[in-house]
């Protein structure tokens, strides 16, 4: 099956050119023209991440969602950043956010009648230069919310986007801001646990692509009490130097597709590192699905990853009421 590489959709979405969009990057909304082809993208290397491929065009209202800043002032390490955050609407990925300077979590809380007391922080991907906030954030959060699990979409810091396509860069350096935000997000959600109706001991972390690297930082903290209750890395992993794997980790869920040229090797490497350290991750490898399937239905077995993840949570007693 001939599938447009995910990197092509990403480069078009996060670095639109006059031929692709009317309007400027400074506006909150840009309008796509009929043609959305990009012809001059460099091949994807193993250390380059992509946003996800063609997304459902979702534009839900989040007016009722609660948004909380992660840091009391300027996020540490970005005191001298001057870039301005941009939001691109109506891209093939849905809404995409660039140049995030002020990290936040947005809470999607279930009704009191449905609430299970379980919560999950959701970190979208985007190569640390953008966030696929719809495809791998809001849509996923609403899925959990409908099933009684509180979800918290993490808008973590991304490095400034200065060129078209995905730049070659040291992902450990580029990702350090987002990883710090992921660790801080756990602290913030736990601090709000009572107000948000979640059990501070039942808060997990789910990350996609680059967001999986963010999730890994929260998972692998030296302080075991600071780690999430569970962690799920979906076509994401530590993409740079393999970090030290501490003992006695919480449960880990990994999922990727065999035809994912972006994350496959990194996920395999991480899975083996976890096992070597004595962990027993739940591993789901789908025959096809590519990189960035999110909640899209492509007619592949990867279409049902989230149901399998939910079943895994259910087996741990995390989908029923905690009361």
N, C-alpha and C positions, 0 to 999 in steps of 0.2 A: 504494500500500500504506500503510495507516494505521499509523504507528509511534509509540509513546509517546515524547515528547521525552526525550532523554538527561538533561536537567536535572531532570525529574520524578523519575526513578529515583535520581539523585544526591542530591537534596534529602531524599528519604525515607531514603536509606541513611546519610547523614552527619549528619542532624539528626532522628533518630527521636523521635516524640512518643508520649504514652501510648496513643493510639489505634492506633499502628502497632506498638509493641513493649511487651512486658512486661519489667520490670526497669529498672535505671537505667543511665545512661551510664558510671557509675563501674566497672561490672563488665567483665570480659574477654569475657563472652558474654551476648548478649541474645537473646530468643526471639521470633520473629515470630509475630504473630497472623494469622488468615486474611486480613484486609483489609490492604492495603498501599498504599492510594491517598492521594495528597496533592492538595489542591485549590487551595492559595493561593500558588503560586509565581509570583514576578515573571517577566516575559519575559526570556529570555537576551539580553544585549547582546553586542556584538562583543568587548568586553574581558573578558567573563566566560567562564571555562572550565567544562567539565563533567567529572565523572568519566564513565566509560563506561556505556552502557546495559546492559540485562539481561545478567548474566554467567552463565557456567557455575558451578555451585556446587561448587567444588573445595576439598577440605580435606586436602591431602597432609601427611604427616609430614615435617618438616624437621629432625628431631632430629639427623640425621647431617650436616646442613649446617654449615659453619663460618661463624660470625658474628664480624665484626671491627668495632670502633668506628673511626670515621674520624679522630677528633681525640683527642689524648692526655688532654685534660681536657674542660671545658665547651667546646662549639663556639663559636668566636669570633663575637660579635654577639648571642649569646643568654644571656649571663651572668646576666641578671636575669629570665629567663623563669620563671614559676611554674606554668604549666599542666602538667597530667598527661597522659601519653599514654594513649589509649583504643583498644582493639581491639574492633571490632564483627564478630561472626561471623554467618554465615547471612543476609546481606543479598542483595538481587538481584544485587549485584556480587561475591558471595563475601565474603571478609574485607576489611574496610576499616579503615585505621588513621588516627586523628585525633591532632592536637596532638603531632607528633613533635618531641622536644627533643634526643634523642641519636641522631644519624645513624649508620647502619651499612651495611656490605655483607654479604650472605649469599652464600657461594660454593656453586655447584652444579657439582661437578667430574665430568667423564666418567671412565670407567674408563681405566686406563693403556693398555689395548689399543685403545681408540677415540680417545684424545686426539689432537687435531690440532695443539695448541699455540696455537690461536686462542682468544681470550677476548672476551667482550662484557659491558659493564655495562648493566643494564636498569633504566631509570627509569620507574616507573608514573606515570600522571596522577592528577589529583584537585584541580585548581583552586588548588593551593598551600594548601588547607585540609584535605586528606585524601589518602590514597594507596589506589588500587585494587590492593592488593598481590597479590591472587590473579589477577585477570583480566589485568593488564598487568605482572605481575612473576613470580610463581612458576611459573605455567603456561608462560609464554614461556621461562623459564630451563630448565625441564625439557625443553622441545622442543629447545633447543640442546644441552643435556647429552646427550640420547639420540643426537645426531649428532656427538659428539666435540668440541663447542665448549663450553669452560668459560663459565659465565654467572654474573654477580654482581648480585644484586638490590639496588638502591640504595634504602634507606629514608632519604630526605632530610628535612630539617626543613620543617615546615609551620606556618603562622601559626595562632594560637589560634582555635578555632571558638567564637564567642560568640552566634551567632544561627542560626535555621533557614535552609535554602537556601544559596545561594552569594552572598556579599556582593560589592557593587561595590567594587573597590579598584584601586590602582595596581599592576599586575602586575610591573612592574620592581622596585618596593619589596618586594612580597610574595614575589617569587621569588628575591630576592638570596641568601637563606639556602640554599635548595635548589641554586641555581647554584654557590655556593661549595662546597657539599658534593659536587656532581658533579665539579668540578675536583680536589678533594681525593681523591675516590674513585679517580680515575685514578692518582694518586700512590701510594695505598695498595695497589691491585691490582698495580701495577708493583713495589712493594717486596716483595710476596709472590709474585712471578711464579715464582721458582725452586721454592718450596715447593708451589705450586699447579700446576706443570707447564705453565705458559703462557709464550709468548715475549713479553717486554715490548714488542716492536715489532709485535705482532699483537693488540693490545687495542683494541677498538672501543667505540662508545657508541650505544645504542639507547634512544630516549625516546618515550613516548606522551603526547599532549596537553600538559599542563603539563610532563611529563617531557621532551618535545621541546624546550622552552625551556631546561631544564637541560642537555640534550645540546648545544644550540647554544652555550652558554657554554663548554663544554669544547672544542668544535670551533673557536671563534673566538678562542682565546687568542692573544695577541701572540707568545708564545714558541712557535715552530713545533714544537720538540722536545717540548713538553708536550701537544700535541694528540693525540687518539686516532688510531689507524691508519685508521679509517673512522667515519662517523657516519650514523645513520639516524633520521629524524624522521617518526614515524607520526602523522598528524593532529595535529601539533604544530609549533611554530615560535616565534621571538621574538614574543610577543603584545603587547609594549609598543612602545617606540621601537626602530626598526631599528638594531641595533649596526653598527659599522664592520666591513666584510668584508675581512679581510687577504688578501694574495695567497698562492698556492701552498697551497691547502687540501688536506687528504686527501680521498679519495672520499666523496661524499655521496649518500645514498639518501633520497628523499622519497616519501611515499604518503598519499593522502587520497581521500575520496569526493566526487563532485560535489554530493551532497545533504547535505553536512556544513556546516550553517549556523554552527557554532562555529569551526572551524579553517580552512575553505576559503580565505578571503581572506588570512589570515595566512600560510598555506603558499604561496599564489601569490606573495605579495609577497616572501617569503624566497627563493623559487626565482628570481625575476627579479633580486633583489639579488645572489645568488650568480653568476648568469650575467653581470651587469654588471661584476662583479669578476674575471671571467675563469675562473670555475669552470664545470664541466659536470656538474651533478647528474643522477643517474638519477631520473627522475620517473615515478611511476605514479599515474594519476588514474582511479579506478574510477567507473563510472556511478552506482552506488548502494552503500549500506553504512552511511550515516549517520556520526555521531560515536561513536567508542568501540567499534569492532567487535572489537578485540583478536583472539583466536583463535576467536571465535564463528563458527559456520556459519549463515548466514542465507539461503543460496541466492542470493547475489550474487557478483559477480566479486571483491569485496574479501575473500571467504573464503580466497583463495589468495595473499594478499599475502606471507605469510612464506615460502612456497615460491619466490616470485619474488625475494625478498630473498636467500634461500639461493643461488639460481642466480647472482645478482649477486656474492655472496661467492665462489662457485666460480670465476667468470670471473677473479677477482683472485688465485686460487691460495690462498685462505684456508680452504678446507674439507678440504684434504688434509694429510697428515702433514708436520710441519716438520722431521722428523729425517732 
